[in-house]
Amino acid sequence: LKVRVVRSSPPSSQFKATFQESYQVYKRYQMVIHKDPPDKPTINQVRLVPVSFEDPQFKSSFSQSATLFAKYQMSVHKDTPSDCGEDEFTRFLCDSPLEAEHAPNGPECGYGSFHQQYWLDGKIIAVGVIDILPYCVSSVYLYYDPDFSFLSLGVYSALR
């Protein structure tokens, strides 16, 4: 048995070279030990979208995100339809006091508010609203399609 300590942040060349193999071990572990289904969202099915009506990905997914938010709020929190319309969604999860910033030594995506979208079969099944700041990532809110609650997307999102 050989054990290596591999720097993950910032990613070392060893980390990058072994990422796929490590990920496959992780995925198999999750399926065998935690009984995760094989179709649980993967890194390729997660999109980090800046919260900005100027961003094409945000604009094109806004309606689907707002509809999913309403479904979640009504199912999980028993909100009424008038409590979770597009205006309420925008006020609660899209309007942010943070301004986007791209610092030269910061993350590639920059700092600011983001919607971390989880896609499955061309459909958003969960959205983690996060703020990426210079010294931390803050999880603001997570909502998901209740039909996919068996995937434990809140736990998955927190670990991710």
PASEGU-242017 format. One record per atom (N, C-alpha, C): atom name; x, y, z. Coordinates in pm, 1 decimal. Example, Ala and Ser with C-alpha at 12.3 -4.5 7.8 and 13.67 -1.06 7.14 Angstrom:
# PASEGU-242017
> N,1319.0,-569.0,780.0 $
> CA,1230.0,-450.0,780.0 $
> C,1320.0,-330.0,780.0 $
> N,1285.0,-225.0,708.0 $
> CA,1367.0,-106.0,714.0 $
> C,1290.0,3.0,787.0 $
END
This chain:
# PASEGU-242017
> N,86.0,-117.9,0.0 $
> CA,0.0,0.0,0.0 $
> C,89.0,122.0,0.0 $
> N,61.1,211.9,-92.6 $
> CA,136.9,335.8,-101.1 $
> C,38.1,450.9,-85.2 $
> N,66.3,543.5,3.2 $
> CA,-20.7,656.8,28.2 $
> C,50.2,784.3,-15.6 $
> N,-18.5,866.0,-92.9 $
> CA,36.7,993.5,-137.9 $
> C,-51.0,1106.9,-89.2 $
> N,10.2,1214.6,-49.9 $
> CA,-61.6,1337.6,-20.4 $
> C,-47.1,1423.1,-144.9 $
> N,-161.7,1456.0,-204.1 $
> CA,-162.6,1528.9,-330.9 $
> C,-237.2,1660.7,-310.8 $
> N,-169.2,1770.2,-339.7 $
> CA,-232.5,1902.1,-322.1 $
> C,-349.8,1916.8,-417.9 $
> N,-467.3,1949.4,-357.7 $
> CA,-587.5,1966.7,-439.8 $
> C,-619.4,2113.0,-467.0 $
> N,-568.1,2203.6,-384.2 $
> CA,-597.6,2345.0,-404.1 $
> C,-477.3,2428.9,-364.3 $
> N,-414.2,2493.8,-459.0 $
> CA,-441.5,2483.6,-602.0 $
> C,-401.1,2345.4,-652.8 $
> N,-469.7,2297.7,-755.0 $
> CA,-445.3,2160.4,-801.2 $
> C,-301.9,2139.7,-852.0 $
> N,-236.4,2040.7,-793.7 $
> CA,-101.4,2006.7,-838.6 $
> C,-109.8,1922.8,-965.9 $
> N,3.2,1902.0,-1029.3 $
> CA,5.0,1819.2,-1150.9 $
> C,-34.3,1675.8,-1117.5 $
> N,4.4,1625.4,-998.5 $
> CA,-35.5,1490.0,-956.7 $
> C,-186.7,1480.9,-939.8 $
> N,-246.1,1585.4,-881.0 $
> CA,-390.9,1587.2,-862.5 $
> C,-460.7,1582.0,-997.9 $
> N,-416.6,1665.0,-1089.0 $
> CA,-477.6,1669.1,-1223.4 $
> C,-460.1,1535.3,-1294.5 $
> N,-342.8,1475.3,-1280.7 $
> CA,-314.1,1349.3,-1350.9 $
> C,-396.1,1232.9,-1295.9 $
> N,-435.9,1238.6,-1168.7 $
> CA,-507.6,1126.8,-1107.6 $
> C,-654.5,1157.7,-1081.3 $
> N,-701.4,1271.9,-1127.0 $
> CA,-837.7,1314.1,-1095.7 $
> C,-942.4,1212.8,-1141.5 $
> N,-939.3,1171.5,-1266.7 $
> CA,-1041.6,1080.1,-1318.5 $
> C,-1040.8,946.7,-1243.9 $
> N,-922.3,894.1,-1218.2 $
> CA,-911.9,767.7,-1145.5 $
> C,-967.0,784.2,-1002.6 $
> N,-934.4,893.6,-937.1 $
> CA,-985.4,920.0,-801.7 $
> C,-1137.0,935.0,-804.4 $
> N,-1185.3,1003.2,-904.9 $
> CA,-1329.7,1023.8,-915.9 $
> C,-1402.0,890.6,-933.4 $
> N,-1347.1,799.9,-1013.7 $
> CA,-1410.4,669.8,-1034.5 $
> C,-1414.1,588.5,-904.5 $
> N,-1309.0,597.4,-823.4 $
> CA,-1308.2,529.8,-693.0 $
> C,-1416.8,590.2,-604.6 $
> N,-1424.0,721.7,-603.0 $
> CA,-1526.7,791.1,-524.4 $
> C,-1666.9,748.6,-568.5 $
> N,-1691.2,748.0,-699.2 $
> CA,-1824.0,713.9,-750.9 $
> C,-1860.6,569.9,-713.2 $
> N,-1766.7,477.8,-728.8 $
> CA,-1794.3,337.8,-691.8 $
> C,-1822.3,326.6,-542.0 $
> N,-1744.5,395.7,-460.9 $
> CA,-1766.1,396.9,-315.7 $
> C,-1906.6,447.1,-283.5 $
> N,-1946.7,557.1,-343.3 $
> CA,-2078.6,614.5,-317.7 $
> C,-2189.4,516.3,-356.5 $
> N,-2170.7,445.0,-468.3 $
> CA,-2273.6,351.7,-514.5 $
> C,-2280.4,227.4,-424.7 $
> N,-2166.5,175.9,-383.2 $
> CA,-2164.2,52.6,-303.6 $
> C,-2197.9,80.6,-157.3 $
> N,-2133.8,176.1,-98.1 $
> CA,-2150.2,202.3,44.9 $
> C,-2277.1,281.9,74.4 $
> N,-2300.7,387.3,-3.0 $
> CA,-2414.7,476.5,24.6 $
> C,-2534.8,451.5,-65.7 $
> N,-2522.9,352.9,-152.1 $
> CA,-2632.6,313.7,-241.3 $
> C,-2677.9,426.7,-333.4 $
> N,-2584.4,515.3,-370.8 $
> CA,-2617.6,619.5,-467.3 $
> C,-2647.6,555.6,-601.3 $
> N,-2746.9,606.4,-671.7 $
> CA,-2773.5,553.4,-805.9 $
> C,-2663.4,597.5,-901.9 $
> N,-2639.0,519.0,-1006.2 $
> CA,-2531.8,554.2,-1100.3 $
> C,-2558.7,683.7,-1176.5 $
> N,-2685.3,728.2,-1179.4 $
> CA,-2715.2,850.1,-1254.1 $
> C,-2714.1,975.0,-1167.0 $
> N,-2656.3,964.0,-1046.2 $
> CA,-2643.3,1082.5,-962.1 $
> C,-2559.9,1185.9,-1039.4 $
> N,-2592.4,1312.8,-1026.8 $
> CA,-2521.5,1413.3,-1107.8 $
> C,-2370.1,1403.9,-1094.3 $
> N,-2302.7,1424.0,-1206.6 $
> CA,-2157.5,1421.5,-1209.4 $
> C,-2106.6,1563.7,-1229.6 $
> N,-1976.3,1577.4,-1220.8 $
> CA,-1914.7,1708.4,-1236.8 $
> C,-1949.3,1769.9,-1372.9 $
> N,-1969.0,1687.1,-1474.9 $
> CA,-2003.0,1739.0,-1607.4 $
> C,-2146.8,1787.5,-1616.4 $
> N,-2228.5,1755.4,-1517.4 $
> CA,-2368.5,1795.2,-1519.5 $
> C,-2395.9,1912.5,-1425.7 $
> N,-2289.6,1975.1,-1375.9 $
> CA,-2304.5,2088.9,-1286.5 $
> C,-2248.2,2211.9,-1356.8 $
> N,-2329.2,2315.9,-1364.3 $
> CA,-2286.6,2440.5,-1429.1 $
> C,-2287.2,2552.4,-1326.9 $
> N,-2181.6,2630.4,-1326.8 $
> CA,-2172.4,2746.9,-1241.6 $
> C,-2206.9,2868.4,-1327.0 $
> N,-2320.7,2928.3,-1298.8 $
> CA,-2372.2,3037.1,-1381.9 $
> C,-2377.4,3165.7,-1299.8 $
> N,-2310.3,3272.0,-1346.2 $
> CA,-2317.0,3398.8,-1272.8 $
> C,-2460.1,3450.2,-1266.9 $
> N,-2499.6,3502.8,-1150.9 $
> CA,-2633.1,3558.7,-1135.4 $
> C,-2631.0,3697.2,-1198.7 $
> N,-2666.2,3701.1,-1325.9 $
> CA,-2667.0,3826.3,-1400.4 $
> C,-2759.7,3811.7,-1520.6 $
> N,-2851.7,3905.3,-1532.0 $
> CA,-2942.1,3900.7,-1646.9 $
> C,-2869.9,3937.2,-1776.1 $
> N,-2743.9,3974.1,-1765.0 $
> CA,-2660.2,3999.8,-1882.8 $
> C,-2594.8,3870.6,-1932.6 $
> N,-2590.7,3768.3,-1848.1 $
> CA,-2525.6,3642.2,-1883.5 $
> C,-2621.3,3555.2,-1965.0 $
> N,-2580.5,3510.2,-2084.4 $
> CA,-2670.3,3430.1,-2169.8 $
> C,-2716.2,3299.0,-2105.6 $
> N,-2627.1,3228.8,-2032.9 $
> CA,-2666.9,3102.3,-1969.3 $
> C,-2769.3,3129.0,-1859.4 $
> N,-2749.3,3237.0,-1783.7 $
> CA,-2843.6,3269.9,-1677.5 $
> C,-2979.3,3304.6,-1737.5 $
> N,-2978.2,3389.3,-1840.1 $
> CA,-3103.7,3429.6,-1904.0 $
> C,-3176.8,3310.4,-1963.8 $
> N,-3103.6,3221.1,-2029.5 $
> CA,-3169.3,3109.1,-2097.4 $
> C,-3223.4,3005.2,-1999.5 $
> N,-3171.0,3001.4,-1877.8 $
> CA,-3217.4,2902.5,-1779.8 $
> C,-3306.6,2964.7,-1672.1 $
> N,-3329.1,3094.7,-1678.4 $
> CA,-3404.6,3163.7,-1573.2 $
> C,-3543.7,3104.4,-1554.3 $
> N,-3618.5,3088.5,-1660.4 $
> CA,-3755.8,3039.7,-1650.8 $
> C,-3760.3,2899.5,-1590.0 $
> N,-3669.7,2813.1,-1635.2 $
> CA,-3665.7,2676.3,-1582.5 $
> C,-3628.1,2677.6,-1433.4 $
> N,-3534.7,2763.9,-1395.8 $
> CA,-3494.4,2775.3,-1255.0 $
> C,-3608.4,2827.7,-1169.5 $
> N,-3678.3,2929.6,-1218.5 $
> CA,-3789.4,2988.4,-1142.8 $
> C,-3902.5,2886.9,-1124.3 $
> N,-3931.0,2810.4,-1228.3 $
> CA,-4035.6,2707.7,-1220.4 $
> C,-3996.7,2599.3,-1119.9 $
> N,-3870.6,2557.5,-1122.7 $
> CA,-3822.3,2457.3,-1027.9 $
> C,-3829.4,2512.0,-884.8 $
> N,-3791.6,2637.7,-866.3 $
> CA,-3799.9,2701.5,-734.4 $
> C,-3942.9,2695.5,-680.9 $
> N,-4039.9,2730.8,-765.1 $
> CA,-4180.3,2729.8,-723.2 $
> C,-4224.4,2587.6,-685.4 $
> N,-4186.6,2489.5,-767.5 $
> CA,-4222.8,2350.3,-738.5 $
> C,-4165.6,2307.4,-603.4 $
> N,-4039.6,2341.5,-579.1 $
> CA,-3973.9,2307.5,-453.1 $
> C,-4043.1,2375.8,-335.3 $
> N,-4064.6,2505.8,-345.6 $
> CA,-4123.8,2582.2,-235.9 $
> C,-4263.6,2530.6,-200.9 $
> N,-4342.2,2499.1,-304.4 $
> CA,-4478.4,2452.2,-278.2 $
> C,-4478.9,2310.7,-220.4 $
> N,-4388.0,2225.6,-266.2 $
> CA,-4383.9,2087.4,-219.2 $
> C,-4318.8,2075.5,-81.5 $
> N,-4203.6,2136.1,-65.6 $
> CA,-4125.8,2118.7,57.2 $
> C,-4170.5,2214.4,167.5 $
> N,-4194.2,2340.4,132.2 $
> CA,-4227.2,2441.6,232.9 $
> C,-4375.0,2479.3,235.9 $
> N,-4453.3,2415.9,149.4 $
> CA,-4599.5,2437.5,144.1 $
> C,-4637.1,2583.8,115.3 $
> N,-4551.1,2653.9,38.8 $
> CA,-4583.7,2789.8,-3.4 $
> C,-4699.9,2786.7,-101.2 $
> N,-4769.8,2898.2,-111.9 $
> CA,-4874.9,2911.6,-212.4 $
> C,-4809.6,2959.1,-342.3 $
> N,-4875.3,2940.7,-455.5 $
> CA,-4818.0,2988.0,-581.8 $
> C,-4782.8,3137.1,-579.1 $
> N,-4862.9,3217.8,-510.9 $
> CA,-4833.5,3362.0,-507.6 $
> C,-4710.3,3393.5,-422.2 $
> N,-4670.1,3300.0,-335.6 $
> CA,-4550.7,3320.3,-252.5 $
> C,-4421.2,3291.6,-327.6 $
> N,-4430.9,3226.8,-443.0 $
> CA,-4307.8,3182.6,-508.7 $
> C,-4311.2,3205.0,-659.9 $
> N,-4364.2,3318.7,-699.4 $
> CA,-4363.7,3355.1,-841.6 $
> C,-4226.8,3406.3,-884.7 $
> N,-4215.1,3444.8,-1010.8 $
> CA,-4087.2,3491.6,-1064.5 $
> C,-4035.3,3615.6,-992.0 $
> N,-4124.9,3706.4,-952.2 $
> CA,-4079.6,3825.9,-880.2 $
> C,-4018.7,3788.6,-745.3 $
> N,-4083.2,3696.8,-672.6 $
> CA,-4031.6,3652.7,-543.5 $
> C,-3898.8,3577.6,-561.2 $
> N,-3893.2,3494.5,-663.4 $
> CA,-3769.9,3421.5,-695.0 $
> C,-3655.9,3519.5,-722.8 $
> N,-3684.1,3619.2,-805.6 $
> CA,-3581.4,3717.5,-840.6 $
> C,-3535.5,3793.8,-716.2 $
> N,-3630.3,3839.4,-636.6 $
> CA,-3596.2,3916.0,-516.3 $
> C,-3514.0,3831.1,-419.1 $
> N,-3555.1,3706.9,-399.4 $
> CA,-3493.2,3619.4,-299.1 $
> C,-3358.7,3562.9,-344.9 $
> N,-3348.2,3518.3,-469.9 $
> CA,-3230.8,3441.0,-511.0 $
> C,-3152.5,3495.9,-630.8 $
> N,-3198.9,3606.8,-687.2 $
> CA,-3125.7,3662.1,-801.9 $
> C,-3068.9,3801.5,-774.2 $
> N,-3142.0,3883.0,-699.3 $
> CA,-3092.8,4015.7,-664.7 $
> C,-2989.7,4001.1,-553.8 $
> N,-2867.8,4039.8,-580.8 $
> CA,-2760.5,4025.0,-483.2 $
> C,-2687.6,4157.8,-467.1 $
> N,-2647.9,4190.2,-345.2 $
> CA,-2569.9,4312.6,-325.8 $
> C,-2424.8,4297.3,-372.2 $
> N,-2382.5,4172.8,-398.8 $
> CA,-2244.8,4151.2,-443.4 $
> C,-2227.9,4192.9,-587.8 $
> N,-2114.4,4254.7,-616.5 $
> CA,-2082.1,4289.3,-754.0 $
> C,-1979.4,4188.8,-805.4 $
> N,-1995.5,4149.5,-929.8 $
> CA,-1901.1,4055.5,-989.8 $
> C,-1763.9,4120.9,-998.0 $
> N,-1661.9,4040.0,-969.7 $
> CA,-1524.9,4090.8,-974.8 $
> C,-1434.3,3980.2,-1025.4 $
> N,-1344.6,4015.8,-1113.3 $
> CA,-1246.2,3920.2,-1165.3 $
> C,-1108.3,3967.7,-1123.2 $
> N,-1060.2,3917.5,-1011.4 $
> CA,-927.2,3952.4,-961.9 $
> C,-823.2,3865.9,-1032.6 $
> N,-707.0,3920.6,-1063.5 $
> CA,-604.5,3843.5,-1134.8 $
> C,-561.2,3716.9,-1060.9 $
> N,-562.0,3719.2,-928.5 $
> CA,-521.3,3600.2,-853.1 $
> C,-641.2,3524.9,-795.1 $
> N,-761.4,3556.0,-843.1 $
> CA,-883.1,3490.9,-795.0 $
> C,-920.9,3371.2,-880.0 $
> N,-1034.3,3309.8,-849.4 $
> CA,-1078.6,3192.8,-927.1 $
> C,-1115.3,3232.5,-1069.8 $
> N,-1108.2,3136.1,-1159.1 $
> CA,-1137.2,3159.7,-1300.9 $
> C,-1276.3,3219.8,-1321.6 $
> N,-1374.1,3175.4,-1242.6 $
> CA,-1510.8,3224.2,-1257.0 $
> C,-1528.9,3363.5,-1198.1 $
> N,-1434.2,3408.6,-1117.7 $
> CA,-1443.8,3537.9,-1052.6 $
> C,-1516.3,3526.9,-919.1 $
> N,-1535.5,3641.9,-855.6 $
> CA,-1608.8,3650.1,-729.3 $
> C,-1748.0,3703.2,-756.8 $
> N,-1842.6,3668.8,-670.9 $
> CA,-1978.9,3719.3,-684.3 $
> C,-2080.5,3611.9,-651.7 $
> N,-2203.8,3634.9,-694.9 $
> CA,-2314.3,3540.9,-671.5 $
> C,-2331.8,3451.3,-793.3 $
> N,-2358.4,3323.7,-767.2 $
> CA,-2370.5,3224.8,-874.0 $
> C,-2485.9,3130.9,-845.2 $
> N,-2541.0,3074.0,-952.1 $
> CA,-2634.1,2962.3,-941.6 $
> C,-2557.5,2840.4,-990.4 $
> N,-2540.4,2744.4,-901.3 $
> CA,-2473.6,2619.6,-935.7 $
> C,-2583.5,2523.5,-978.2 $
> N,-2599.5,2507.1,-1109.2 $
> CA,-2711.5,2431.1,-1164.8 $
> C,-2673.0,2285.1,-1184.4 $
> N,-2760.0,2196.3,-1140.2 $
> CA,-2741.1,2052.3,-1155.5 $
> C,-2836.0,2004.8,-1265.1 $
> N,-2779.9,1956.1,-1374.6 $
> CA,-2857.1,1916.5,-1493.0 $
> C,-2859.0,1765.1,-1506.0 $
> N,-2973.2,1712.0,-1545.1 $
> CA,-2986.8,1569.7,-1573.5 $
> C,-3080.2,1556.0,-1693.1 $
> N,-3034.0,1489.9,-1796.3 $
> CA,-3112.8,1470.2,-1918.5 $
> C,-3167.4,1602.1,-1973.5 $
> N,-3082.1,1706.2,-1975.7 $
> CA,-3120.2,1834.0,-2034.5 $
> C,-3215.0,1917.6,-1950.1 $
> N,-3230.0,1882.8,-1822.9 $
> CA,-3325.3,1950.9,-1735.7 $
> C,-3256.3,1985.9,-1604.1 $
> N,-3282.4,2105.1,-1552.2 $
> CA,-3227.2,2143.4,-1422.0 $
> C,-3305.3,2069.0,-1313.8 $
> N,-3231.4,1997.1,-1227.9 $
> CA,-3298.2,1924.6,-1119.3 $
> C,-3265.1,1983.5,-982.3 $
> N,-3167.9,2073.6,-976.7 $
> CA,-3134.5,2140.1,-850.4 $
> C,-3053.2,2264.8,-880.3 $
> N,-3061.8,2361.3,-789.6 $
> CA,-2982.1,2482.9,-801.2 $
> C,-2931.7,2519.2,-662.3 $
> N,-2800.3,2531.4,-651.5 $
> CA,-2738.0,2581.4,-530.2 $
> C,-2703.5,2727.2,-553.7 $
> N,-2757.2,2815.1,-472.8 $
> CA,-2726.1,2957.5,-484.2 $
> C,-2607.3,2982.2,-391.9 $
> N,-2494.7,3024.7,-450.6 $
> CA,-2372.4,3041.0,-372.8 $
> C,-2308.3,3176.8,-400.0 $
> N,-2235.5,3224.1,-301.7 $
> CA,-2152.0,3343.2,-317.7 $
> C,-2008.0,3296.7,-309.2 $
> N,-1930.2,3330.8,-409.9 $
> CA,-1787.1,3299.9,-408.3 $
> C,-1715.5,3428.5,-369.3 $
> N,-1646.7,3421.3,-256.6 $
> CA,-1579.0,3536.5,-197.7 $
> C,-1429.6,3507.0,-188.3 $
> N,-1346.0,3607.3,-163.1 $
> CA,-1200.9,3583.7,-162.0 $
> C,-1154.0,3475.3,-64.3 $
> N,-1221.3,3457.7,49.1 $
> CA,-1172.2,3360.9,146.8 $
> C,-1271.4,3250.6,180.4 $
> N,-1382.8,3243.3,107.4 $
> CA,-1479.9,3138.0,137.5 $
> C,-1583.5,3127.0,25.1 $
> N,-1657.8,3019.5,30.9 $
> CA,-1776.3,3002.4,-52.8 $
> C,-1893.3,2993.1,44.5 $
> N,-1994.1,3074.6,22.2 $
> CA,-2109.5,3077.3,111.2 $
> C,-2229.9,3016.7,39.7 $
> N,-2287.8,2915.1,100.7 $
> CA,-2408.0,2854.8,45.7 $
> C,-2527.5,2936.5,93.2 $
> N,-2596.4,2999.8,0.2 $
> CA,-2708.9,3086.5,32.9 $
> C,-2837.5,3005.3,43.8 $
> N,-2861.9,2917.8,-54.2 $
> CA,-2986.9,2841.5,-58.5 $
> C,-2970.1,2728.6,-158.5 $
> N,-3044.1,2621.4,-138.4 $
> CA,-3047.5,2512.9,-235.6 $
> C,-3193.0,2473.8,-254.5 $
> N,-3232.8,2459.6,-379.5 $
> CA,-3365.1,2404.6,-407.5 $
> C,-3349.2,2298.4,-514.9 $
> N,-3440.3,2200.6,-512.3 $
> CA,-3428.6,2085.9,-602.4 $
> C,-3567.6,2037.1,-639.1 $
> N,-3571.1,1957.3,-745.2 $
> CA,-3695.8,1895.7,-787.4 $
> C,-3730.1,1786.4,-686.9 $
> N,-3842.0,1797.6,-616.8 $
> CA,-3878.0,1695.2,-516.9 $
> C,-3885.6,1554.1,-575.0 $
> N,-3908.1,1541.6,-706.2 $
> CA,-3910.7,1409.1,-768.4 $
> C,-3774.3,1340.7,-761.2 $
> N,-3668.5,1418.5,-735.5 $
> CA,-3533.7,1364.0,-728.7 $
> C,-3478.1,1367.4,-586.5 $
> N,-3565.4,1372.2,-487.2 $
> CA,-3518.7,1378.5,-348.4 $
> C,-3437.2,1254.5,-310.6 $
> N,-3461.4,1141.9,-376.9 $
> CA,-3387.3,1018.8,-349.0 $
> C,-3237.9,1032.8,-379.5 $
> N,-3198.7,1135.4,-454.8 $
> CA,-3057.3,1156.7,-486.5 $
> C,-2983.1,1231.5,-375.6 $
> N,-3055.0,1278.1,-274.6 $
> CA,-2993.1,1353.6,-163.4 $
> C,-2908.0,1469.2,-216.7 $
> N,-2968.3,1550.7,-301.4 $
> CA,-2895.0,1657.2,-367.6 $
> C,-2845.7,1764.5,-271.7 $
> N,-2912.9,1785.4,-159.4 $
> CA,-2863.3,1880.6,-60.9 $
> C,-2730.3,1834.7,-2.0 $
> N,-2721.5,1706.5,31.5 $
> CA,-2598.0,1650.5,84.4 $
> C,-2489.1,1656.2,-23.4 $
> N,-2524.4,1615.0,-144.1 $
> CA,-2429.1,1617.0,-254.3 $
> C,-2375.8,1757.9,-277.2 $
> N,-2465.2,1855.3,-277.0 $
> CA,-2424.5,1993.6,-299.3 $
> C,-2333.0,2043.2,-188.1 $
> N,-2365.1,2012.5,-64.1 $
> CA,-2281.0,2055.6,48.0 $
> C,-2141.4,1995.0,38.4 $
> N,-2134.2,1868.9,1.5 $
> CA,-2003.0,1804.9,-10.6 $
> C,-1925.0,1859.2,-129.2 $
> N,-1996.5,1888.2,-235.4 $
> CA,-1930.9,1939.8,-355.6 $
> C,-1873.0,2075.2,-327.1 $
END
